[in-house]
Amino acid sequence: MHQTIKEASAHTGLSAYTIRYYEREGLIPFLARDKNNNRIFDNDALHWLELLTCLRVTGMPLAKQKEIVELTKCGDNTVTERIAVLKEHQADMYRRQAELDRAFKKIEKKLACYEELEQEVNKRVNQLS
């Protein structure tokens, strides 16, 4: 299956501008072009776009994304290094998830206090009415 940039944009939910940016940054390895120099997005290119989206959403810095792409371009003998980059990122994600969990609990406690206070205020207002 081959897609145009417009089709790849619809498929991935990324704008054509973002896809072009990723290409300029060298983040879509082995991207083919047709005889008119139009980008051709095959399954591998779509996979990279989906992976890049995931890495961006999870906060991986652009430099680390580029590192994974460059290691991939060097071939299968770099798989250990790619695993190391992803495991490092995964550890960072776990750390951030723990921070978010603590923050959620704090916010839930604060909301419970405010909701209790709101009920008390409403009760007093109703008693005065």
Number of C-alpha atoms within 10 A of each C-alpha: 6 14 16 15 19 13 13 23 18 12 13 14 12 16 14 16 11 12 19 15 13 18 15 10 12 15 23 23 15 11 16 14 12 8 6 6 8 11 18 17 24 15 13 13 20 19 14 18 25 16 13 20 16 12 17 13 9 14 13 18 12 15 10 14 19 17 16 21 18 16 17 16 12 11 9 10 10 14 14 10 14 18 12 12 15 16 12 11 18 14 11 15 15 11 12 14 12 12 11 12 12 12 12 12 11 12 12 12 12 12 12 12 12 12 12 12 12 12 12 12 12 12 11 11 10 9 8 7 5
